Amino acid sequence: MNAGPKAVPTSSLGDDPRKRHLAGRVASRAYRARGRMKNGRRFGRPPDPYRPPAAPQGRIDLTDPDSRVVKGLRGFLQGYNAQAVTNEHQVVLGAEIETVGADFGHLEPMLDAAQRELTAAGVDEAPEVVLADAGYWHGEQMQRIVDRGIEVLIPPDTSRRRTTRRNWDGGRYDEMRERLASERGSHRRKGQPPRCRRAGAAAGLSRLPPPLTPISSDSR
């Protein structure tokens, strides 16, 4: 006959929460020791204990362990996603290094980085317009930037697509397409620097007195 821990009657524990907690643990152990459920069925076989592998799985870059595998324009590479902000004269005003390949989510942080550098340089004026390509589309960040009084111009579709993205019709998407196709939107976009031809698309902040433009590229 197997002997195991015995449950303690809860009526003898009073109101002490620590004693009740301990009694609950003892009762749980006694229940497991019996090897049967309340309906009389036996418990299944316990899982095998974890055994670590002889060698860790995966790979590591011994030259630069901080780098990561990121997706570039022509495939994957071991490196970083470099983000930079320039003005309309392509003067770099802010730069950051990321270990994720996508530009999604970097719009607002790069705008903040540029404004920090400008403030440190004694420039208190805020950008008037943010220009970026489709990879930087982030609805929540775009709305927060607009709430700061800065116009945002980002095409919903990449230049390589002949049709619109699936489920990217109507609402803010069509509104942005109309704004970019308008005479004013076209004039604003003409101030954007040439796109970065390396992995990662160009993005721009334009009309920071003087105008700004962030670009991104995946590089080692």
N, C-alpha and C positions, 0 to 999 in steps of 0.2 A: 504494500500500500504506500503510495506517495504522500509524503508529508510536505506541506507548503505553508506559506503565511496565512494566518487566519484573520478574517475581517473583524474589525473592532465595532461593536454596536454603537451607532451614532448617538443613541440616547444618553450614553455616559460621557459624552465629550463636552457638553455645555455649549457655550457661545464662543469659545476660543477658536478663531479662524485657523490658527496654525495647527491645532490638534485635528480639526476637521480636514484640513488639506492633507496632513500626514495619514489620517485614517482612509482618505480616498485613495491614496497611493498604495497603501497596504491592501485595500480591497481589490484594486486593479491587479496587483501582483498575485493575490490569491485566486482571482478569476482566471488569469492566464495559466497559473500552475495546475488548475484542474484539467485543462486541455479540452474543455468542452464549452460550447456556447449555451445560452439559456434554453435553446430549443433542443439540446441534447446532441447536436452535431459536433464532430471533432474539428478542432482548428486545423487549417492547412499547414503545410510544412513551412517553417520560418525561412525567410530569405537567406541566401548564402552571404557570409560576411564579405565586406568589401576588401579586395586585394589590389593594392596599387600595382600598376604595370612596372616591369623592370626598368623601362626607359620612358620618360615623358613623351606624350604624343604631340604632334605638331612640329613646327620649325621656328627657329629664331635667327635673327640676323646678328651674327657675332660682331660685325663692324659697327652697326648702329642699332642696338636693341630697342631704342625708343621709336623707331620707324614701324610702319604697319603696311600691310598689303592694301593698296587703294586702287580703285578703278580709274584708269586714265582714258584718254581719247582712243587709243589703239589697244586696249586691253588692260590687264592688271600689272602693277609694278610695286616694288618695295620702296616706299618713300613717304612723302607727305603731300598734303594739299595746301599749297601756299595761297593765301588771300592777301590782296593788296588793294589799296584805295588811292586813286589818283585824281587830280583835277583835270580840266579839259586840255591842259598842256601836257598831260601825262607825267606830272610831277607827283611822286609817291608821297602821300600824306599819312598813311597808316598801313601796317602789315601785320599779319598773324600767320601762325603755322598750325594746321590741324592734321589729325591722323585719320580723318574720314574722307572718302573720295568725293562724296556728293557736295554740291554747293548749297543744297537745301538747308535752311536754318541759319545761314551765315549773313544774311542781308542786314538785319538790325545790329548784330554784334560788330560788323565792320563799319557801319555808320557811326556807332558809338565810339569805336576806336579812332576813326578819323576826327570826330569832334573833340575827343580828348587831346589829340595831338595839336589840333588847331587852337584849342583853349590854352594849352601850354605855350604855344607860340604867340599868344596875345591876340588871336583872331576870335572874336566873340560872335560873329555873325553865323547863323545857321544855314545849312543848305536850303535851296529853294525847291530843288527837284532831285529825286533819286532815280537813276537809270540803271537797269540791270537786265540780264537776259533771262530766258525762261527757267533756267536751272535754279534761280533764286526766288521763284514764286513761292511765297509763304503767306497765306491769307491773314493769319493773326498778326504776324510781324508787319505786314504791309499796312494793316489797319492802325496799328499802334504808331507807325511812322506818320501816317496821315493825320492822326490825332495830335501829333506834335506840330502840325502846320506845314509839313513837307509833302510836296506832291510826289507820287510814286508812279513810274512808267515802266512796266515789265510786261513783255508779251507773254500770253498764256501758252503759245506754241513755239517750238523750236524752229529754226530756219530750215532744218532738214526735213520737216514734215510738210506734206502737201495738203493734209486735212487736219482738222482740229483733233485734239486729244479726246479720247472716249470719255463721255460724261462731263466734258469741259465746255458745255454750251449754256447760253443764257446767263442771266444774273451778272455777276461781276466780271465774268470772262468776256462776254460780248461787249459789256461796257468798256472794258480796257481795250479791246480790239478797235472799237469805234474811236476812242480817244487817240490811239496810236495812228489810226488812219486819217485823222483830222489834220488840217493845215498846221494847227498849233502843236499837235503831238509830233508830226513829222519834223517841224522846226526844232523841237526839243531834242529829238533823237539824232539829228544831224550833228549835235555837239558831242556825241559819244565817240570815244577813241576806237580805233580798229580793234576787232575781237582778238583775243589771245589765241594763237594757233596751236598752243600746246594743250595737253590734256586738261580739261576743265574749261568752262566757257567764260567769256569776259563779262564782267558786270560793271555798271557805272553809277556813280553818284555825280550828277551834273548840276551845275549852277549852285555851287557853294561859292559865295562871293570870294574868290573866283570859283568856278564850278569844280566838282570832284567826280572821279570815276573809280570804283573798285574793280580789280581784275582778279581772276583766280587761275592757278595752274597747278597741276599735280607734278611735283618734281622730286627728285631724289636729293 
